[in-house]
Amino acid sequence: MGTNPSEAVLPPLKLTLVVAVALIDADNRILLAQRPEGKQLAGLWEFPGGKLEPGERPEEALIRELREELGIVVKEACLAPLTFASHAYETFHLLMPLYVCRRWDGFVQPLEGQGLAWVRPQDLRQYKMPAADEPLIPPLVDLLIV
């Protein structure tokens, strides 16, 4: 089995680790945040979270991001891993674990100018999301719709 010389060998993509959370309220609705203007993929809806800083564990990153973006305090014990997404973008490969959180202190507020929406699980697909977020929807629906 040989390789076709006309096929270009692509350099390996940089792996980017981003952590996300499905905040679930008492009515089993999930919080989505809309990426603000000026950011990559602006206008699309996503699960809150962000990139890990050097030396940071995923749970620490989520706690920090939720405090910075939404003004809420989450304890590590309240973060439960649910699933993950692995998605190749053109210039990098994204690995994104998704946690579930049902308990936090404070009131969710858009501290970075992002839009926020509390969405029923069956309505998640009505919100345009980045390609990497879409595979996270079925496990959430399975978890919340009995």
N, C-alpha and C positions, 0 to 999 in steps of 0.2 A: 504494500500500500504506500504510494508515494504522494508527494504534494504537487499540486499544480503550480508551475512557476508563474502563471499569470495572476494567481491569487496573492494579494498583498498581505503581508504579515503585519497585523496591527500590534502596536505596543500595548503592554498590559495597562488596563485602566487603573487609575488611583482609586483605592477603596476609601470611601467616606462613610463614617459611622454617625448616624443621626438617630436620636431617640425620640419617641413620640408617646403620647398618652391619650387614652379615651377617658375623659372625665365624664362620669355618669351620674346624673342627678337622681333625686328621689322618684321622679316619674319615668326613669329608664331612658331619658334623653341623653344624647352624646353632644359634647361641645365641639363645634368646628370653628376654626379661625380662618379668616380670609387674609391672604397675603397682601400686604399694603402696596400701594404704588411705589415704584422705584426699586422694589425687590425682584429678584428672579422669580418667574412664574406668578407675577402680580395678578390679583383678582381670583386666583384659584383658592379653593377651600382645602384645609388640611387639619390633621390632628395636632394640637399644640405640642411643642417640644423644640428641639434644636440640636446643634452640633455639640459634641463633647469637647471640653477644653483639655489640654495635655494633662495626663495623670488623673483625669476625672472618671469615676465609674458611671455607668448609665443612669443609675438611680440618683446619684448626686447631680448629674446634669439636668435631669427632669425637675428635681426639687428647685434648682437654681433658675431654670428657664420659666417654670410656673410662677415663681416669685417675681421675676423680672417682667414677664409678658402679661400676666394676669392678676398679680397682686395677691395670690393665695399662698398659704403655707401647707405643704404636704409632708407627711411623715413617711419615711422609707417603708415602714411596715404596711402602709396603705397602698403601695404600688405592687400590683401583681402582674407578672409577665403573661401575655396572652398568645402572641404570635409574632412574626416578623416578615418584612418584605425585603427582597433582594432584587434590585433593578439596575440594569445597565443604561445609563444616559450616554450621550455622545462622548463626553469628556471625562466621566468618572463613573464608578460603580457604587451605588448606594446600598448600604445595609442598614435597615431600620427596625429595631425591636419596638413592638407596641405593648405598652403596659395598660392596665385598667386601674382606675382609681375612683372610688365611690365616696371617700371622706377627705375633706380638707377644711382648713380654717380660713375665714375671710370670705369676701364676696368677689366673684369673678368680674373683672373689669378690663377693658382693652387699653392697657398701658402703653402700647406701641402703635396706636392708631389703627389697629386691625379691626375688621368687622368680626362679630361673634354671632353664632347661631346655635341654639339648643335644638337638636334634630332627633326625631324618632328613628330607630334603627332601620325601619322599612323605607324611610325617606332619604337615606344617605346618598343614594345614587342620583338624586335630583340635584346634588351640588357638584359642580365641576371641580375635580381634584387632579393633582399631579398623578401621572401614571404609577408612580411608586406607592401611592396611598391606596389605590383601588383594590389590590389583593387583601388589604387589611379589613375590608368591609364584611365578607362572608363570615369570618370567625366571630365578629362582633354581633352580627345578626343572629348567628346560632346561639351565642351566649345569652342574648337579651330577649329573643322571641321564643316562647315556649309553645 
